[in-house]
């Protein structure tokens, strides 16, 4: 089966290569397609494709760097560890447009104002990328994705390409937060799992990991002294849907964390001087949850290839050492552990307010909650040791 697929890939590659006219003038049109954000998390940042219209062979193709194979072995494990290969695929333009129309996502097309030589250079680069030995790559959310690959195709195929300054002046976290506001718990989870790498200011070219920013940059770019874009058209007009997806805010995680903080403060004032079996079970749930969360954060930092999850200082307040809180001992060692946990939480707050890593607003409430909870345990230990 694999041999048959390989032969099919070679045949398609040769078919596309033969379809490239070597000397005909103005036989190709090259466009950048920018697809608007979708409803689902995986599509909420939009998408990019390169459209090639060959007027000699009548082929109308979209080169898409955002595909992967669900049927490959250990798919989910590879995805979690950042080792899932993404693939350049080629699709006919008509079905692509119908799919985005079905999903109610806008589509912009930027027709590039290039010479026949420059158009052929881009097409040859895409065909070279589509060779079976070249088409797979290890996806990275910030630095190597479906938008940065087309950017790099243009940069490598157009030596005279000049980018104008976009003056982005935003961190990677700022950039993705422009699309996460309506995602609620997904937004909370992303802020939790992405490390301080995301709090570095992105350069103009780095910001092009988002399709909208690549679109804006291309509009302001030049090849030599000529604008790169000849014309821009709105192929599918779902702009109102896009605006709603990007601007509708979801504050549920903040409200839930605030409610949990109120509960914790009530527990503190009612049970700081007495024991309760129900409160013990309540605390045990928290220690187990924080321990598991810490293991996940540590794994995403040291056990995966995801650049975005490195240097995650959420581990200062959510870490596996909370397992020590399940010990029944009232020893001096446990008191030292509790004081250390409080210190780590305060350091985590400093990390946020000094700008080393920006935490979700709900996370800041959880820091206060944990300080209240651990303070209650410290008071209990002091009373039992008297």
N, C-alpha and C positions, 0 to 999 in steps of 0.2 A: 504493500500500500504506500509506504514512504517513497519507494522507488518510482511509483507511478506519479505521485505528487511532485517529486523532484523533476521528472521528465516534463510534466505539465508546466511547471514554473519556468524551465528552460525554454519551452516552446513559446510561452507568453512573452518572455523576455525578448526572444528573437523576433517575434511578431511585432512588438513595439519598436524595436530597434530598426527593423526594415521599414516601418512606417514613417521614419524620420527622413524627410527630404534633405539632402545634403546642401543643395545650392539654391533652392527656390526661395524667392524673396517674399516676405510677409505671408508665409504659409502657416505660421503658428501665431496664436494669441496666448499669452501667459497672464494669468490672473491670480491674485490672492483672494481666497474665500475666507471670510470670517463669520463663524456661526455663533449666534447669541447663546447666552446661558440657558440651560435646561432646568427642569424641575428637580431632577435627582442630583444627589451629591456629586456623583462622578462627572456630571455634565454641567455643574453650576458655574464653572469658570469659562465656558465657551469652548470653541474648537477652531482649528485652522486647517485649511487644505490648499493645495496648489492646483489650479485648473489649467489644463493644456488643451487648447482647441487646435486641431490640425486640419486646416481647410483643404488640404490635398487629399488626405485619406478619409476625411469626414469623421475622424475619431474625436470624441469630447470626453476627456478623462479627468478624474480628480485623484491626486496623489495624497494619501492619508497616512500620517505617521502615528495614528492613535489606535491601531488595532492590535489585538492579541488573541491567542488561541485558548479558549476555555478547556479544550480537551487534552492539553499537554499534561504530562505527569506532574504530580505534586503542585497543581496550579495554585491553591490557596497558600501553601507553605512558601512557595516562591514569591507570591505576591506580598505576604507579610514581611518576608526577609529582604525585600527590595531586589530580588534576583529574577523577577519575571521579565522575559524578553518581550518587548513591544516590536511591532512589525510595520514596515511600510507596505501599504496595500494600494491597489489601483481599482477604482470603481468608475462606472459610467456616471456622467453628470446627472442625467435625468432621475435615476433612482435615488441618488443622494439628495437632490432637491425635494423629492416627494417625501423622503423620510423626515427632513427637517420641517417641512410643511405640516406633516402629521403631528410632530412634537411641538408645533407652534413656537418655533425659534426663528428669529430673524436671520437673514443672510445678506451680508454685504459682499460685493464683488469689486475689487480694484484691478482694473485693466492696466497692465504695465506698459509704459511708453519706451520700448526697447528696440534696438536694431535686430535684424534677422539673426546676426551672429550671436548677440546676447541672448535672444530667445532660445536658439539652438543650444547654447552653452548650459542654460538652466535645464532644458529637456534632457540633454546628455547626462547631466549630473544626477537627475532623478532616475534615469534608466540605469546608470551605474549603481545607484543606491538600491535599486530594485533587484539586482542580481541576488540569487538565493544566498550567496555567501555574505552579502552586505546588508540585507534588508532588516535583520534583527538588531536591536540595540537595547541596552539596559536603561529603562526609563528612570528619570529622576524628576521629581515634581517641580523643583525650582530651576534646574540647570540643564536638563536634557529631556524635552517633551515634544508634544505635537506642534508646538508653536516655535520653540527654539530651533528645531530641525529645518523648517522652511526659512527661518531667518538666516541660518548658516548656509543653506543652499544659495540664497541670494548673495551673501557676502563672498562666498568662494567663487561663484560664477560671474560676478560683476565686480571686477577689480576697481572700477571707478565709483562704486556706490559710496555715498557719503550720507551719514545720519545727521540730522539736525538735533540740537539739544531739546529734549522733552521737559527738562527740569522736573523730573519725577519727585525727587526729594522725599521718598517714602521708604519705609522698611518693607521687607517681604511680607511681614505680618499685616502691616497696613494695607498692602495691595490685596491680599486674599480676603481680608475682612470686608472689602468693598463688595464681595460676593457672598459672604457667609451670614450676613445679618439676619436673614429670614430662616436660617437652618436650625436655630434653637440648640438642641443637644448636640448636633453635629458640630456646630460652631464651638461649643464648650469643649467637646472632645478634641477637636483639632488644636485649639489653644493649649490644651493639656499635654498633648503628645508631641507637638512641635517645639523644638528647643530654641535656645538663644540664637542659633544660626539665623532664624527668621527675623531677628531684631536688628540686623545690620541693614544700613541703607543700601537699596538696590541701585546699581548704575542704570543709565537709560537702556543699555542693551540687555542687562539682566532682567529689567522689568518686562521685556518682550516675551517672558515665559507665559504671560497672559495674552491671549489672542487680541483683545481690544487694544492693548498697548503696542503690539506689533502692527496692527492696522493703523493706529495714530502715527507711529514712527515712520511707516512707509509713506504715508501722506505727506510727511514733512521732509522726506529724503530726496536726494538728487543722484543721478548717474551722470558724472561730469558736471555740466552746467544746466542740465535739463531735469525737470521734476521726474521722479521715477514713475509716478502714477499719472496715466493719461486721463482716466475718468474713474469715478466711483459711483456705483449704483446700488440701490436697495432692492435686492431681488425678491426677498420675502419680507413683508412688513409686519413684524410682530413686536415692534418697539414698545407699545404699551405693556405687553406681557413681560418684556425684558425689564422695563422700569419697575414693574410691580415685584418681580423676583429679586431685584437688587436693592430695593428701597424698603420693602415691607419688613419690619423688624420683629424679632421673636425674643422676648425677654423672659421666657418661662424658666430657664436655668437660674437666672438671677433671683427670681421670686421664690423658687424652690429652695435655693441656698439660704435666702433670707429667712424663710419659714423654719428651716432646720436650725438656724442660729437662734431664733426665738425659743424653739424647743430646748435647745442646749442651755440657754440662760435660765429657763424655768427649772430645768433639772438641777442646775448648779445651785440656785437659791433654795430649792426644796430639799435636795439630798446631799448637800456638801457636808453635813454633820451626821449623816446616818446612812446605813447600807440598805440596799433594795435589790432583791433578786431580779426584778424586771429591769432595773437600770443596769445591772451587771450584764444581762443578755443584750440590752441595747448597746452598751459599750463594746461588748464582744463582737457584735456585728460590724461596728465601725473599725475595730482593729483588724479584723479579717479583711474587710473591704480595702482598707488602706494598704495592708500588706500585699494583697493581690495586685492592686494598682501600682504599687512600687515595683513589684517584680516585672510587670508589663513595661513600665517606663524604662527600667534598667535594661530589659531585653531589647527594646527599640533603640536604645543608645548603643549598647555594646554587641548586640546579637544580630544586627541587620546592616544592610548597606545604605539605608535611607540617610542621606545627608541632613535632611530637614529635622530628624529626630535626635540628632547629636546635641551634646552640651545642654541637656534639659534640666534646668534648675528647679523644676517642679519636684524633683527627687529630694529636695531639702525638706519638704513637708509631707510628701507621699512616698514612703520608702518601706522596704521589707522588714526593717528593724522594729516595726510596731508589733511584731509577733511577740516581743518581750513583754508587752503589756498583758498578755494572756497568762503570764506566770503568776502563781498565787503568792509568791514570796513577797515579803515586805522588807527585803534586804536593802542595805545601803547601795548595792549595785543597781537595784531597780530605781531608787531615788535619783541616782546619777543619770540613769537612762532617761528618766522623765524630764529632768532639768535640761539634758542635752537636746531632747526633742523640742522643748520650748525654745531653746536657743536657735535651733535649726529653722524653726518656723519664723522667728523674728528676722533671721538672716534672709529667709525667702522673701519676706516683706520688703527688706532693704534692696534686694535684687530687683524687685519690681519698681520701687519708687526711684531707684537710681538709674533705671532704664536699661539694665543689663539684659533682662528678659521681662516682657510685659505679660502679666497674667490676665486671665478672664476676670471680669468683675465678680462673677460668682465664686471664683477661686479665692479672691480676697476675702469674701465672707467666710469661706471655709477655713482660712487661716485663723480668723478671729474665733470661729467655732472650736477649732482644735486647741487654741490657747485656753479657752474657757474649760474645755473638757479635761485637758491635762492638768490645769490648775486645780480642778476639783479632785483629781486623783492624788495630786501632791498633798493637798490638805488632808485627805483621808489617810494617807500614809503617815503623815506627821501625828495625827490623832491616835492612830493604832500603835504608834511607837512610844507614846507617852506612858 
